[in-house]
Amino acid sequence: MEKEFEFYQQREDCNNLVLFVHGFTGNVNKTWKNKNGKLFPKLILENEYVAQNFDVATYGYFTTLLDLFADSKEKFRKIKNLIRRKTHKKERNLEISELANILSNHLRITLNQYDNIYVIAHSMGGLITKSLISEELKQKGWTKVKLFLSLAVPHQGSDIAVFGGLISDNLQIDNLNPVNSFINGLNQRWIDLDSKPSTKYFYGSYDEVVTKHSAVAIDKIEKDIISVTEDHNSISKPESSSAIVCNGVCQFLEEAHKHALLGEVGYQKLDPAEQLDDELFVLKLIIADIANETQQHAKELYFNAEYVRKLFKSRHDKKQLELLFNNIRQLYKDSYDGYLADDTINSGKLLAEVHTKITDQDAKLLKTIIPTLQSYHKKGMLHQLANDAESDIWWSKNKTISAEGE
């Protein structure tokens, strides 16, 4: 019997775990070992950042193609253990939702040391992970899973399951059938979730088991999709630490870890020594005669947004931030048009209105696939925009630094 957890790095003082979850009929060697005999979990430990910040383990569970094969093994075990006078448990294929419940309890009890779990899941292992995340967020409103790396996962089912159903009544095969209720129900629950962990979808260009269409989950937010020249089996067995799958996994682990650190740090108070008084956005506030307390709040918001800018350096994150900036600017422009048309609105009310709009749109127009970004970061981005000399973000009708007010 395969061990449920196999650790490749484990330290008492580490609270971040990378967990590999195999798929249908898989195990550690079948799923993660490449042709050179190297395991994927060991390859990522060649990355310095990963080795310094994460423990690494694989998770295994019982899965066979034919329950008939499982029954044959069970009869053999019974005879063997009867002779040896040992007890044993009968293993059988369980539904994906039950496998998800079991793994969820392991996160709570067996892996209670870890506050943050980063899952790398292949094939059906991704559906187990997806079901776990959906149920935990529904029941508790939170999950330890901070990152979900989906490797050739049949989010919309696999046609192979239709043929598999002809030779076996395996519950797992039934769950993988694209026309059956399990896949459709899981997809709907996933779409309805508002606070999912960051998810990256890998698919193999040569994969004939899980198509590109199925390897990407249905969702209401933009998806991060990575295509690689692999098939369904090779995608989980990178040949070296320099392979694109391994490189990508290490990059996403580093990004997600930094995002998690941002969530742990929370709202940053501005150091009294850093008053930012010479920044352009502050001068614009002074010109508009914005109240001193509001100016101080704006400085803190800007400071928090600058902290985010230093953490989110990848091209993908920068693209997400650019989209955010565009939407924040549009919210501002709508309010500024109202300000120009209504003499009863002063600069202070204009600023407060835009801040309120950002809060209201945090989970709508301004929602991103960077889950650790909070509304106060997005308010700070408004002042980052105002700090650009080429920007048209102003709080007064006179758009010149030489002005003394309205």
Salt bridges, closest charged atoms under 4 A:
GLU4 OE2 - HIS106 NE2 3.24
GLU6 OE1 - LYS3 NZ 3.93
GLU46 OE2 - LYS38 NZ 3.32
ASP55 OD1 - ARG11 NE 3.03
GLU74 OE2 - HIS88 NE2 2.88
GLU91 OE1 - ARG77 NH1 2.95
GLU136 OE2 - LYS140 NZ 3.67
ASP194 OD1 - LYS220 NZ 2.97
ASP207 OD2 - HIS232 ND1 2.88
ASP219 OD1 - LYS196 NZ 3.18
GLU222 OE2 - LYS319 NZ 3.85
ASP224 OD2 - LYS200 NZ 2.91
ASP224 OD2 - HIS316 NE2 3.50
GLU239 OE2 - LYS35 NZ 3.43
GLU254 OE2 - LYS258 NZ 3.09
ASP277 OD1 - LYS299 NZ 2.56
GLU306 OE2 - ARG309 NE 3.12
ASP317 OD2 - HIS259 NE2 3.31
GLU353 OE2 - LYS357 NZ 3.91
ASP362 OD1 - LYS378 NZ 2.52
ASP392 OD2 - ARG329 NH2 2.63
ASP392 OD2 - LYS333 NZ 3.45
